[in-house]
């Protein structure tokens, strides 16, 4: 068996690969090659995406998956794939497509069929879902909305600094599509085969204080898997949605890596 030497980090909505900056340097210091791809068009900096949000409007889930798949298929060995928020759902899709030696989904968005909708999630996503017109827009969060959804356990100063460093608008169409996926016929963009016995092992990591993707979502998502592959959950007390940037993230990063290495598919 070849031990994975590459880690692919998949970001979520309202942020870019910059949100992985601490994990990138942490894993590189351990000797790993780390790839944190942006969505198509997201190769520019945060400030450029704020200035031209049309790039965000144009992106689609199939295009995101296709880009990351292309990167992974060029690697010599299957990598460890880790995704945060929407990136957690994309990680699940990539594993379902036969990619990766192991996957970790942190505060993951749900894949199709997960119907748990906690009230805190409704409040967190209301800036987008309050109007169907937002399906054709890139919708940003105010600092107050960001703090509730992403950094509710951080200090006001930390929350503001991270908002200024990471925040970009999100694609309203994809968010609306994820809501409607359970009510439309056929497989939608976030569908995975929950009975896929060939899928690589998957770990769900949840922050107990996450408002936008509370632990109940990860619990339901994990329970949907009926395959003969490893699917586990771990919850960290006191962590908000922006877990990769919260004090103590190193412990979580190390656990995620150790788990992935222990369970990596040969």
Secondary structure as the mmCIF struct_conf table of DSSP 4:
data_model
#
loop_
_struct_conf.conf_type_id
_struct_conf.id
_struct_conf.beg_label_comp_id
_struct_conf.beg_label_asym_id
_struct_conf.beg_label_seq_id
_struct_conf.end_label_comp_id
_struct_conf.end_label_asym_id
_struct_conf.end_label_seq_id
HELX_LH_PP_P HELX_LH_PP_P1 UNK A 2 UNK A 4
STRN STRN1 UNK A 6 UNK A 10
TURN_TY1_P TURN_TY1_P1 UNK A 13 UNK A 14
HELX_RH_3T_P HELX_RH_3T_P1 UNK A 17 UNK A 20
HELX_RH_AL_P HELX_RH_AL_P1 UNK A 21 UNK A 29
TURN_TY1_P TURN_TY1_P2 UNK A 30 UNK A 31
STRN STRN2 UNK A 33 UNK A 35
HELX_LH_PP_P HELX_LH_PP_P2 UNK A 37 UNK A 39
TURN_TY1_P TURN_TY1_P3 UNK A 40 UNK A 43
BEND BEND1 UNK A 44 UNK A 44
HELX_RH_AL_P HELX_RH_AL_P2 UNK A 46 UNK A 51
TURN_TY1_P TURN_TY1_P4 UNK A 53 UNK A 53
HELX_RH_AL_P HELX_RH_AL_P3 UNK A 54 UNK A 58
HELX_RH_AL_P HELX_RH_AL_P4 UNK A 61 UNK A 73
TURN_TY1_P TURN_TY1_P5 UNK A 74 UNK A 74
BEND BEND2 UNK A 75 UNK A 77
HELX_LH_PP_P HELX_LH_PP_P3 UNK A 78 UNK A 79
STRN STRN3 UNK A 80 UNK A 84
TURN_TY1_P TURN_TY1_P6 UNK A 85 UNK A 85
HELX_RH_AL_P HELX_RH_AL_P5 UNK A 86 UNK A 96
TURN_TY1_P TURN_TY1_P7 UNK A 97 UNK A 98
BEND BEND3 UNK A 101 UNK A 101
STRN STRN4 UNK A 102 UNK A 106
BEND BEND4 UNK A 107 UNK A 107
HELX_LH_PP_P HELX_LH_PP_P4 UNK A 108 UNK A 111
TURN_TY1_P TURN_TY1_P8 UNK A 112 UNK A 113
HELX_RH_AL_P HELX_RH_AL_P6 UNK A 119 UNK A 129
TURN_TY1_P TURN_TY1_P9 UNK A 130 UNK A 130
HELX_RH_3T_P HELX_RH_3T_P2 UNK A 132 UNK A 136
BEND BEND5 UNK A 137 UNK A 137
STRN STRN5 UNK A 138 UNK A 139
HELX_RH_AL_P HELX_RH_AL_P7 UNK A 143 UNK A 149
TURN_TY1_P TURN_TY1_P10 UNK A 150 UNK A 150
TURN_TY1_P TURN_TY1_P11 UNK A 152 UNK A 153
BEND BEND6 UNK A 154 UNK A 154
HELX_RH_AL_P HELX_RH_AL_P8 UNK A 156 UNK A 166
STRN STRN6 UNK A 170 UNK A 171
HELX_RH_AL_P HELX_RH_AL_P9 UNK A 172 UNK A 180
HELX_RH_3T_P HELX_RH_3T_P3 UNK A 181 UNK A 183
BEND BEND7 UNK A 184 UNK A 186
TURN_TY1_P TURN_TY1_P12 UNK A 189 UNK A 190
TURN_TY1_P TURN_TY1_P13 UNK A 194 UNK A 195
TURN_TY1_P TURN_TY1_P14 UNK A 197 UNK A 198
BEND BEND8 UNK A 199 UNK A 199
HELX_LH_PP_P HELX_LH_PP_P5 UNK A 200 UNK A 200
STRN STRN7 UNK A 201 UNK A 207
TURN_TY1_P TURN_TY1_P15 UNK A 208 UNK A 209
BEND BEND9 UNK A 211 UNK A 211
TURN_TY1_P TURN_TY1_P16 UNK A 212 UNK A 213
HELX_RH_AL_P HELX_RH_AL_P10 UNK A 215 UNK A 224
BEND BEND10 UNK A 227 UNK A 229
STRN STRN8 UNK A 231 UNK A 236
TURN_TY1_P TURN_TY1_P17 UNK A 237 UNK A 238
BEND BEND11 UNK A 241 UNK A 241
HELX_RH_3T_P HELX_RH_3T_P4 UNK A 243 UNK A 245
BEND BEND12 UNK A 246 UNK A 246
TURN_TY1_P TURN_TY1_P18 UNK A 247 UNK A 248
HELX_RH_AL_P HELX_RH_AL_P11 UNK A 249 UNK A 263
#
